[in-house]
Structures are given as structure tokens and as C-alpha cells.
Amino acid sequence: MVKNTLNSKIKRVVFITTLFLYSTLFANTNISFDGYIYSDNLKLNTFEQDDKEIRKYNKENNVIANYNLDLNYQYKDFIFGISKEENFQVMINNGFIKTWNFVNQNFDTLLNSQQIADNIGNIDMQGDYKSSKYNKIYIQKGFNYNSHSFLIKANIIKATELQDLKVYGKNKNNHFLLYIDYFYYNKNIITKEKTSSNYGYGTSLDFDYKYKYKNFNANILLEDLFGYINWKNVTYMRYIFDSNTKVLGEDGFYHLNAFGQGKYYYNINYKQKLDIKYKINLKYKVNNILTIYNNIQGIKSTYFDHLYLAFSKNNIHVNIGNVLNTNTLTYGLGYKNFNLIASKTNTNTQSIILSMKYKF
């Protein structure tokens, strides 16, 4: 009996100690996941799909995607956290699509810039593909003033993958000139060749502003301000297609070289400038059931404007809305702090938004 009483006291002490440690260490701990994919006319696996899918669309095409898994701990006005993030961007103008359409009709023309120059007319071409994976350690401080609140977050970044591909040029008066600049680390998306593993390191700042007036809330978030990542041992590919390029022939005369010329540069240092991501969220609570949201997600000049209605009752949310600049209907369902919104149309315009928050 004495032994049982002793065991009971030990269990009680262990339980009280565990409860104390939990309340002091984890009571202010939060975990959250946010992810979104917006696609304007292109499938999400743009560079791996059948080329015929791309040729259907002769206008600008954009895809932006991001996911963020975040764990943080709040102490007074400070928040300390770690996060894992992945970003993906595709931005292609109609001149690039028109050129892509032409060269895919006959693969031989992909290497013959003179044939392209004679057939596609006067156009400008622009295509960007960016993908990155990185982990962040951050500290965040909040400030409040009446109905206004401000948050400043300082990030230290450890990056594990780099994809930065730029294609740009023009065709004017039958002179075709196209540049390809490609910095990559970990894997070449064109040749599928893998490189040695290493990391890039950098810093950035986030700024978050919130305003509340009665049933109206506004939030402006700017991410990766002044952001950069320093890379070592990066591979750089430089390729030029110029229909006016002249080379010295075996006959001693210069001749036009209609085919592209390129070169690889290995193990170079590269300072990657991070693009600023922005979010503008507007919220108006009409009553206990209906809330109106207007969310804008963007990177540089590419953005998607999402307006939707949320009907809530007994912690269940039902959403219906429209991505205004792509005219895409969206539908969503949620429970408490979990929300999923998705859409798909027959033109491959897609939207998927997933968010989850949990507080210990």
C-alpha cells in the first residue's frame, strides 16, 4: 500500500511538472500552413507538359505558387519562429508564346534564328521561370497604435534549390535576337542533370500592416523586402540566338550563322535578388453568418484578385467567389481554422488555396 501511494505521488509530480513545462514552453506556440496556386491559362507543370497545350493560348500566361509551413513561439511582444517555404513562378508574354508556337511546328527551326525571323513578324519576347526552396529563422516584433498595428519580421534564410531562368529578346525587321540566362543549383530543368548539393544563405525583411474599424479589417503584407541569397558553386548557362551573327568560314569569308551559340560557366558565385511578394486582404463581416473577402496575391507585376463570400455557422465555412482578373469561379469548404478553396476551368485557369492554423 505504501508502494502504491508512493507511485501515485510520483505520477502526480510527473503530471504537474509536465503540465507546468507545457504551459510555460508551448502555451504560446503556434503552427500554421498556408499555400496557394494561381494559374492563368497554363497548366501548373508548364515545362513538362505536351507542347500542344501551350500553343492553345496566344496571350500572357502566368503561374504563381507558394507554400509556407510555420512554427513560432510568442514571448510578450516578440515572436520567434522557423518556417519552410517553396516558391514557383512562370511569367510568359504573348511574343514568347507566338515564337514557341512557330518553332514547335518544326523542331529544326528551334536552332535556326533566320527562319524564325522571316516568319513571326515584329514582336518582343519575355519569359521567366523561377523556383526556390528555403528555410527561415526569424524574429518578429509588433507595434500597436489605436486601430492600427504593425509587424516587422527579420529573416535569416538557408536556401536549398535555385532555378532562375530568363528568356528575353525581340524580332524586328527580320532580325531575330534572343537571350537565355539560366542560373541553377541542384538540378537543370532542361537537361534534368543534377549538380552537387550545397546551400545558399541570405536575409530579408517582412512588413505587415493591419487596420480594424468596426466590422471592417484590412491587411497589407510585403514579404522579402531587401531580400537576397548568396550562392556559391552555381552553374550559369548563357545562350544567344542572333540571326545576324557572322562567323569566319573555311573559305576565308564571313557567313551568317543562324544557329544559337552558348556556353556554360561552372562554380561561380551568384547573388540572387528575391522578388517582393505582396498580399492585400480586405474583410467585411456583414453578420454572424456572412463575411465578404477580397484577397490580392502577387509577385512583381503579376497578381490575382480573388473576391469571395464566406458563409459560416457552427465553425463550418462554405465559400463561393471569383478570381476577377481571370474570371474563374472558386468554391471552398472549411472547418474552424482549416480552409480549402479550389477551382478548375476548361481553359486550364486554376486556383487552389489551402490554409490551416493551430495554437497549442
N, C-alpha and C positions, 0 to 999 in steps of 0.2 A: 504493500500500500504506500509506504514511504517512497519507493522507487517510482510508482505511478504518479504520485504528487510531484516528485522532482521532475519527471519527464513533462508533466503538464506545465510546470513553471518555465522550463526551458523552452517549450514550444511557444508559450505566451511571450517570453522575452524575444525569441526569434521573430515572431509575428509583429510585435510592436516595433522592433528595430527595423524590420523590412518596411513596415508602413512609414516609419519616420524617414528612411532613406528615399523611398519612393516620393513622398510628399515634398522633400527638400530638393531632390535631384530631378524629378521628372514631372512634377505638378505643372510646371510652366513649359513643358516640352510639346512641340507641335510637329506633325508630319503632314506634308501635302504633296499632291501630284497635279500638275497642270500640263495639258498637251493640246495642241491644235494643228490641224492641217487644212489649208485652204488651197484649192486648185482651180485655176481659170482655164478651162478647155483642154489642158494636157493631163494625161494620166500621171499618177504620182511616181511611177517608176519610169520617168521620161526617157532616160538614156539606155534603158534595157528593153523597151517595147519595140514592136514592129514599126518600121519607119512609115508605113502607110497610115498609121494612126496620127502621126504628126502632120502629114500632108493634108489632112482634112481641114485644117484651120489656117487661115491666111490673115491672122491678126495677132496682136500681142498675146503672149501666153506667160502665165506666172504661176509658180507654186511656192508657198512658204509653209514651213512646218517647224515645230518646236516642241520639245517635251522637257519638263523640269521636275525632278524628284528632290524634295527639300526636307531637311530635318533641322530644327532650330530649338534653342532654349532661351527663354526670356528672363533677364535679371534686371529688375527695375525698368529703366527706360532703354536698356540695351538688349539687343537680340544677337546671339551668337549662333552661327549655323554652318552647315555644309550642304552642298547640292550637287547633283549630277545632271548635266544638260546636254542636249543634242539639237543642232540647228541644221536646216536644209533649205536652200533657196534655188529656184530656177527662174530666170527672167530673160525672155526671148522676145525680140521685136519682130514685126511682120517682114522686114527685109531679110532677117536670118531665116525665117520660115520659107520665104519665097526661094531663097538660094538653096536651102535644104531640099525643097521640093524638086528643084531642077536637077541637082546632082544625083538624087536618088533614082531619077528616071534612067540614068545610065551611069554606073559607078565609075566608068573611066573619066567622066567629066569632073569627078571629085578632085583629081590631081591636075586637071588641065584648066588653068585660070583663064586662058584666052577663050576657050569655048564658053565658059560661064559669062565672061564679059560681053560676048557677042549675043547673048540670049536673054539675060534677065533685066536689061534696062537700067536706068539710073536709080539706085537705092542705097540706103545706109543699113548696115548690119550691126546688130548688137546682141550678144548672148552671154549670160553669166550663169555659172554653176558653182555653188558654194556649199560645203558641208563641213561640220566641225563637231567634235565631241570633247567635252572638258568637264572637270570637276572644279568646284569653287569652295573656298573657305571664306566666310565673310563676317563682318560685324556691322550692325545696323543701329542707328540712333534716331529716335523720334522727337519731334517738337510739335507742340500744340499751341494754337492761338485762336481763341473763340471757336468759330465753326470751321477753322482751317487746321489741317495737320500736315506735317512734312516728315518724310523719311529719307535719310541718306544712308546708302549702303556702300561699303568699301569691300571689293572682292580681290582675292588672290587666286589666280587661275592656273591650273595644271591641265594642259591640253594633250589629247592622245591621238588625234587624227586631223589632218589638214587636207582640204580639197578646195582649191581656188583657181577656177578656170575662167578665162575671159577670152571671148572671140569678138573681134570688132574690125570694121573696115567699111569700104564703100565700093560701088561700081559707078563710075562717072565717065561719060563719053567713051565707052568701051574700054576703059582702064579699070581692071579689077584688082583691088588691093585688100588683102585680108590678113590680119594678125591673130595668132593664137598664143596666149601667155598662160602657162599652166604651172602653178606651184602645187606640189603634193607631197604628202607624207603618209606612210603606212601602206597605201595602195594606189596604183594608177588605174583610174576608172575606164580608161580607153583600152589599155593593153591587159588589164587585170593583174599586172605584175605587182608583187608585194615588196616593200622595202623593209629595212631593218627597223626594229622598234626603238622608239625614243620618245621624248616628251618636249612640249613647248611650255614656257612659263610667261605669265603676264599679269596685268592688273586692269581693273575697270571700276567705274562708279555707277550706281543706280540712283535715280531720284524719283520719289513717289509723292504726289500731292493729292490730298483728299479734301473735299468740301461737302458739308452737310447742312441742308436747310429744310426743316420740317420733314416731308416725305421724299425729298429730292437729295440724291447723292451723286457726286462727280468725282472721278478718279483719273489722274494722268500719270502714267508711268513711263519713264525713259530708262532704258537698260543699256549697259555697256558704253556709257559716256567716257570719252578719252581712253577707250579700251584698246589694248594691243596684246599680242603674244609674240615673244621672241622664239624663233625656231633655229635649230642647228641641224646640219646634215640633211637639208631639204633638197629634193630634186626639182629642177626647173626646166621646162620644155618650152622652147621658143620656135615658132614656125611661121613662115611668111609665104603667102601666095601672091605673086605680083605678075600680072600679065605683061609688064614692060621690062621684066628682068632680062638682062643680056649676059651671055656667057661666051667666053673665048672658045671657039671650036678648033678641031684638029686641023682645019684648013687655014688657020691663022686669022679668020674673020669672026666678028661678034655676031651671035644669033640670039633671037628671043628664046628665053626658057620659060615655057608656060607652066611648068610644074613647080610645086612648092619646094622650099628649102628650109630645113630645120636643124636644130641642134639641141642636145641635152647637156645640162650643167648639173653636176653631182656635188653633194656635200657642201652646199652653200648655206650661208646664214640669211634668214629672211624675217623681217619684222612685219607681222600681219596686223593690219588695222581692222578692228572689229566694227562692223556696221551697227549703227544705233537702231535698236528695236523700240517701238513705241506702242503703247496701249492707251486708249481713251475709253473709259467706261462710264456711261450715264445710266442712272437708275431712278425710276419714279414709282413709288408704291401707291397705287390707286386706292386699294383697300386691303383687307386681310387675305384676300384671295388672289387679286390681280396685281402684277408688277410688270412695268414696261422697262426693257433693257435696250440700250444702244451701245454696242461694243465695236471699236475700231482697232484692228491689229495690223501692224505694218512694219516694213523694213525699207529704209530709203524711200523711194517714190512709189513703191508697191504696197498697197493696203487693201483690206477687205472690211467693208462696213456692214455689220450684222445687227439687224433690228429684230427683236422678238418679244413675245408676250409669254409670261410665266404664270401659270395658274397653280396655286399651292393650297393644299388642305391636308391636315394630319401628317405633316412632314413629307408629303408626296408632291412632286413638281411635274407638271406637264407643260412643255414649251412648243410654241409654233412661231416661226419667223421667216425672215428673208434676208439673204446676203444681197444688199441693194445693188452694188456695182457689178454683180454677176447675175442678178435676178434668179437666185437659187432658193427654193423653198427648203426650210430646215424643220426638223422635228426632234423633240427631245423628251427625256424622261429622267427624273431624279428622285432621290430619297435623302432627306436631311442635307448633309454636305457633299453628297455624291451626285454628279450631273453628267449626262451624256447627251450630246446634240449631234446629229448627223444628217447628211443629205447625199443624194446622188441623182444626176440627171443623165439623159441620153447623149449629152454633149461632153461628158466627162468632167463637167464642172462639179467639184466635190467640196464638202466641208465636214470636218469632224472635230468636235471639241469635247474634251474629257477633263473633268476636274474632281478632286477629292481632297478633303481636309479632315484631319483628326487631331484632337487635343487630348493629351494624357491627363 
